[in-house]
Every structure is written in structure tokens, then in C-alpha cells.
């Protein structure tokens, strides 16, 4: 029997352990798996719902900050001035006076050459992306490999066709702009009937359709995780305790095919991330780096200083400094 009144400290300890593993915005489900591994709460649907309700109360009480968990339910369109930042990030800055605005951007121009760097994958043959099934795990995935400078996307299951079309168009623009020859999408999803049918759907239907529509070459779609061997190697929970979850799996029309291929194992990707973080991180990084040519990288670093001088000269020609 779980004593929820005394769970606050254990929940906070679990959160801290996830933060130490690189979870910038942990999911409630990741906390659930950590506590389950410690036998603090049962890995059941009711156990998860109770934990979810408890974390809501802890946020209301101020023990956990609002916005801490990677939960995206609802969107906003913030007022302000949208600004594109280096690396493709966007930000919204408050309105300021015209003089302040002009001074800010003039200073940015003056220093532009100092911050110029060539992209890590500049002149590389391969374009690599990492796709993760669940939106809630996108933040942790991106945080683990941010220094590798690859795009991380989440189709959220099978993905909306508009999302897939937009993603393929962006990939096409990149390979054309950068002269890439190969595209590799590294995929991580649940080990269950839908999680293992998604790679088939991506290869045979979605990607095949859009590569043909957009006139692209074949894309290498790599089903990296989860696998039965990974579940066994890292002692991950192999069957959900909640009878309603099992009932849903047993009703899935893909179950017979899935069991023949993978056996009676049903494990969420959240468990891999929360309980075998180092292994998950290492697996993703190793797979990405396999497509990276270090010799090409070293050659491109040699031209950065020359390019910085060109940036400074171009800015000086365009702007008459006081």
C-alpha cells in the first residue's frame, strides 16, 4: 500500500536523479519508472494516475515549478517580435524603442565575425536526424545529443501527414543546400504492436510516398529501439501490470504479428530512458557518430578563420561605422 502523504521526498529524489542523467524536462512517466524500479509504487495504470495527481498537487503547493515536466497540452501565440537566432532557434523579444532596437542589431553586426562557426556537419556526406515516438521524450533526447548538432523530431506516434510532409520538405531543402548524398533517420519507439508497426509505416507508406512526391533519393530509416534484447540487457519491465493496458494490447489487431516477431514483451521507451539512461544516451550517440567523418571535420575547421575574415569584410562594406 502506497502512503502518498509521505511520497513527496521520494518523488523529488527521483526527479533529481533524472536531472542528473540529462533530463532537462523529465516526463511524469519517467519519474513513475524510477519509483517503480525502487518498489516505491506499483507499475500499474492506477499507480501512474496516482503519481500524476500527486505531482499536480506538488506543483500547486510550490514544491515543483509549473512548466517543469515535458507536457504539452495546449498552445499559445505570444505577443512580441519573433527573432531567428543562430542554430535555427526562434525567440520572441519584447517590443523596444526604435533606437534600442537599431543599436542592438548594429552591435550584433559589428561582432558577427567573432561568433561565426561552420556547422559540425558541414561538407559531410550524410544528413542525420533522430526521431522519437513520444513528444514527451523529445527534450531529453535533444539534450543528450545537442553537441552533435542533429535535428530531433517527434512524430507523436504515426505522425500527422502534414508533419511528415513538412519534415520531408525540410530534409530535401537541407540536402540540396548542403550537397548531402545520404539521409539517415534514427528512430526510437515503444516495444509494442504500434511502436513496432510505426517503422514499417514510415518506410513503406509515409517516407516512400514523400520521397517519390518530392523527387528525393531513398532514406535510410533505422529502427534503433526498443528491442527485446535491450529490454533483457537492462532488466526493463517486460509486461505492464495494469490489466486495462494488457487488455488494450490483446485487442490490437497487430498483436498476433507482433508476438510472432517479438514475443510477449511490451515495454515503453520511457522505461529505457529512465532506468538505463547511460545506455540509451550512448546508443543514440554511437549510432549518430557512425555517419560522421572526423577527417572531413578537421579539414573544415581549417577554413573557419578565413571565413571569419570574409564575414567581417562583408559587414564593414555594408555598414558605415561611426
Buried (B, 14 or more C-beta within 10 A) or exposed (E): EBEBEEBBEBBBBBBEBBEEBBBEBBBBBBBBBBBBBEEBBBBBBEBBEBBBEBBEEBBEEEBBEEEBBBBEEEEEEEEEEEEEEEEEEEEEEEEEEEEEEEEEEEEEBBEBBEEBEEEEBBBBEBBBBBBBBBBBBBBBBBBBBEEBBBBBBBBBBBBEEEBBBEBBBEBBEBBEEEEBEBBBBBBBBBBBBBBBBBBEBBBEEBBBBBBEEEEBEEBBBBBBBBBBEBBEEBEBBBEBBBEEBBEBBEEBEBBEBBBEEBEEBBBBBBBBBBBBBEBBBEBBBEBBEEBBEEEEBEEBEEEEEEBBEEBBEEBEEEEEEE
